[in-house]
Amino acid sequence: MTTADTAVRPDSILPEESKYDADVIVVGAGPSGSSAAYWLATAGLDVLLLEKTSFPREKVCGDGLTPRGTRALIEMGIDVSEKAGWLHNKGLRVIGGGQRLQLDWPDLTSFPPYGLVRPRADLDALVAQQAVKAGARLHEQTTVTETIVDRTGRVTGVKGRNADKAPVEYRAPLVLTCEGVSGKLAQSLGVHRNDKRPLGVAVRRYYESPKTNDDYLESWLELWDGVPNESDLLPGYGWIFGMGDGTVNAGLGVLNSSAGFQKTDYHGMLTRWLDNTPEEWGLREENATCPTRGAALPMGFNRTPHYLRGLLLVGDSGGSVNPFNGEGIPYAMESGRFAAEAAIQALARTAGPDRERALQAYPDRMRQEWGAYYRLGGIFVKLIGRPEVMRACTRHGLPHPALMRFVLKLLANLTDPHDGDVSDRVINALTKITPAVR
């Protein structure tokens, strides 16, 4: 992607703060940062979007989106048609306990009836490009190393290095950290990961495979090391997502509630599982198109507060991955929008208590939207970390399609808030009575 920058900074909508280089600095141009930059720029703010790499760039991901992610892209005006290179899917195929069940995405007014598949190298570049089209200034190959704070301890900018390794400084009244699981800027202010909250590890690899064209995302709830038996049950769950280009994305995830979380060779675990899939699927070493790569999945708001002294934590920086299913992209994009909306309102106010009240709307919104749901997810993570519970769920749940349709809505967080069916009302009631994660 061509770096979008200008020699002369556009006029800020904050004339009294002309000492700044932008109205808002966004660190990281992944889905959360680019989404935030898009919504900020759409509102007329001068946004500086800093990305340490250059596009296109690879990210470890399953590459599959539920209708929640589809909705977020549509709301940003991104063309998600098949003509534009997106592979559509109808739902989720679940395999486990000797059962195989295909579940269509629910028919809802709040979400489109289809999911998407697209490599992250493409998706991230498209979302960043959309932010640039809206007016954000993108600086690629700019590595942010630390925050700039004033004498009161408030964040007023960032320091880093540009593509030439030369030091750079940028200042703004607000900084959004969208730098991912590392959360370096948040940690510099003393905001560290809560080890009691869920955390996952995911590994994935691409293979040439005849399963490349698939109308359903495929999820394996039991992984076996060899012939299925109690002693060879692996501590995780897997996926096989057809990419529509001759390859599949095959991967697995392990939760920190599993006894094997810190004891497992994840790369070897993936290979052993895939070696037990049918030979004709082609999921073997000789058909791999890349090395196995892994990444951490920060779940359930495992780094809070989401706002502190001029710094907003967005997406993976604030642990926004859904603990029920490990999905992160939709929540990254939605949290980017929530942060942008709070920043837009805050910067329309004079610096001081009025602005701070407006900024506090962001963590309040995050808690309101997902706090209770993520607490339920934390309970779920602890339960399925016990192999006997996971076995019981798959063996006794999968034979009942109506129950599994309810479970699909719960795990993918797909309900209508007001005019839904009985399952929607049950899930919404559960989240209302559950104390929110803080």
Summary of the structure (lengths in Angstrom):
residues: 438
radius of gyration: 21.8
end to end distance: 37.8
largest distance: 69.7
contacts: 1534
relative contact order: 0.16
helix: 36%
strand: 23%
